[in-house]
Amino acid sequence: MDRFEISTLRSYYGCLLTDRQNEMICMRYDEDLSFGEIAEECGISRQAVLDGLNKGVRHLEEIDGKLLFVERDERIKAMLDEVDYKLASNDCEGAKKCVARIREILED
């Protein structure tokens, strides 16, 4: 998983992590700090940083595997792009169908 994906998961589910895990993931993946810099900032060892990051990322992946909010939002964004295209093409019926599918996604 790349840093953008981890940062995205943190933005969705970071409040479900411990404060320390959320802070370390933010420092590593949003602020691009090294393990050493994070360790110094938090007053812990580099190994503790690595352990905390691994545990936090694993937890984010587990949560997303159950809730799937990121996938749902990506599907909705794709459908909204399709609505824009349909409206630009004067395909109102097609746009209405897309809106109906968006509603189905939101109800799931």
Legacy VTK file of the C-alpha trace (Angstrom):
# vtk DataFile Version 3.0
C-alpha trace
ASCII
DATASET POLYDATA
POINTS 108 float
0.000 0.000 0.000
1.455 3.375 -0.953
1.660 6.482 1.220
-1.284 8.159 -0.532
-3.563 5.203 0.199
-2.473 5.112 3.837
-2.997 8.856 4.169
-6.460 8.494 2.625
-7.377 5.704 5.032
-6.170 7.834 7.945
-8.353 10.720 6.800
-11.377 8.406 6.842
-10.655 6.287 9.899
-7.938 8.057 11.867
-10.314 8.821 14.717
-10.587 5.055 15.290
-6.846 4.741 15.976
-5.121 5.593 19.206
-4.017 9.222 19.365
-0.374 8.107 19.168
-0.935 5.886 16.112
-2.880 8.614 14.337
-0.175 11.163 15.124
2.660 8.890 13.946
0.857 7.966 10.713
0.219 11.650 10.053
3.886 12.502 10.667
5.132 9.662 8.466
2.709 9.725 5.544
1.440 13.320 5.491
4.478 15.227 6.766
7.074 12.765 5.369
9.124 12.607 8.571
11.721 9.859 9.032
11.454 7.180 11.721
14.193 8.970 13.636
12.410 12.315 13.474
9.154 10.748 14.640
10.962 8.911 17.451
12.551 12.141 18.626
9.259 14.055 18.415
7.378 11.370 20.370
10.168 10.553 22.805
10.261 6.861 21.849
12.620 4.491 20.028
12.698 3.992 16.259
11.551 0.424 16.825
8.519 1.693 18.763
7.739 4.027 15.854
7.974 1.165 13.377
5.792 -1.060 15.560
3.216 1.701 16.074
3.079 2.526 12.381
2.722 -1.107 11.349
0.003 -1.725 13.905
-1.836 1.470 12.950
-1.696 0.767 9.212
-2.877 -2.808 9.790
-5.766 -1.481 11.851
-6.709 1.011 9.110
-6.692 -1.793 6.532
-8.874 -3.994 8.748
-11.380 -1.207 9.339
-11.579 -0.333 5.656
-11.972 -4.012 4.774
-15.144 -4.022 6.863
-16.603 -0.560 6.241
-15.440 0.064 2.646
-16.093 3.822 2.857
-13.200 4.685 0.559
-14.401 2.295 -2.158
-17.970 3.568 -1.796
-16.876 7.181 -2.152
-14.772 6.345 -5.224
-17.786 4.653 -6.844
-19.954 7.684 -6.078
-17.356 10.072 -7.529
-17.193 7.977 -10.710
-20.990 8.014 -10.966
-21.051 11.801 -10.472
-18.574 12.155 -13.341
-20.918 10.039 -15.431
-23.855 12.269 -14.436
-21.869 15.309 -15.580
-21.113 13.617 -18.890
-24.749 12.582 -19.407
-26.006 16.083 -18.625
-23.446 17.652 -20.977
-24.720 15.248 -23.661
-28.344 16.185 -22.890
-29.026 12.609 -21.792
-31.364 13.399 -18.907
-32.689 9.844 -18.669
-29.176 8.459 -18.404
-28.361 11.050 -15.733
-31.470 10.071 -13.771
-30.395 6.410 -13.890
-26.960 7.367 -12.570
-28.526 9.331 -9.729
-30.679 6.301 -8.893
-27.534 4.123 -8.764
-25.839 6.671 -6.497
-28.809 6.465 -4.149
-28.516 2.653 -4.148
-24.828 2.899 -3.255
-25.622 5.267 -0.394
-28.358 2.980 0.932
-26.109 -0.096 1.027
LINES 1 109
108 0 1 2 3 4 5 6 7 8 9 10 11 12 13 14 15 16 17 18 19 20 21 22 23 24 25 26 27 28 29 30 31 32 33 34 35 36 37 38 39 40 41 42 43 44 45 46 47 48 49 50 51 52 53 54 55 56 57 58 59 60 61 62 63 64 65 66 67 68 69 70 71 72 73 74 75 76 77 78 79 80 81 82 83 84 85 86 87 88 89 90 91 92 93 94 95 96 97 98 99 100 101 102 103 104 105 106 107
